[in-house]
Amino acid sequence: MCLAIPGQVVEWLNRDPLFASALVEFSGVRRSIHLACVPDCRVGDYVLVHAGVAICQIDEEEALRVLSTLDEAAEHDGLAPEPGS
């Protein structure tokens, strides 16, 4: 099974169409992500990321819905961190 995680573009690193990359934030963690598949996105936009590559752009509402669903699944499976830890 493959899983793509929503993240928010916070800073462009390289605008070259072939090597496009940006810092994308996931719950406070920032990673350099390849953005060649979504070269028109802007800082503040949300993208779905799989294996270090942004595969499509999504709106904020959808991104927050997916993140909420992932949080619920983690809680249900006992994978969420305990409060205060």
Backbone hydrogen bonds, N-H to C=O, Kabsch-Sander energy under -0.5 kcal/mol:
donor,donor_aa,acceptor,acceptor_aa,energy
5,I,49,V,-2.5
7,G,47,V,-2.3
8,Q,25,E,-2.1
9,V,45,D,-2.8
10,V,23,L,-3.0
11,E,23,L,-1.3
13,L,21,S,-2.7
14,N,21,S,-2.2
20,A,16,D,-0.7
21,S,14,N,-2.0
22,A,33,I,-2.0
23,L,11,E,-3.4
24,V,22,A,-0.5
24,V,31,R,-2.8
25,E,8,Q,-3.0
26,F,29,V,-3.4
29,V,26,F,-2.1
31,R,24,V,-2.4
33,I,22,A,-2.9
33,I,31,R,-0.5
34,H,52,G,-2.6
35,L,20,A,-2.9
36,A,20,A,-0.6
38,V,35,L,-1.3
41,C,38,V,-1.6
44,G,9,V,-3.0
45,D,42,R,-2.4
46,Y,58,I,-0.8
47,V,7,G,-2.6
48,L,56,C,-2.7
49,V,5,I,-2.4
49,V,47,V,-0.5
50,H,53,V,-2.6
53,V,50,H,-1.6
54,A,34,H,-2.7
55,I,48,L,-2.9
55,I,53,V,-0.6
56,C,48,L,-0.9
58,I,46,Y,-2.2
63,A,59,D,-2.2
64,L,60,E,-2.7
65,R,61,E,-2.0
66,V,62,E,-2.5
67,L,63,A,-2.4
68,S,64,L,-2.2
69,T,65,R,-2.2
70,L,66,V,-2.5
71,D,67,L,-2.2
72,E,68,S,-2.4
73,A,69,T,-2.3
74,A,70,L,-2.2
75,E,71,D,-2.2
76,H,72,E,-2.4
77,D,73,A,-2.1
78,G,75,E,-1.0
79,L,74,A,-3.0
80,A,74,A,-1.1
85,S,82,E,-2.0
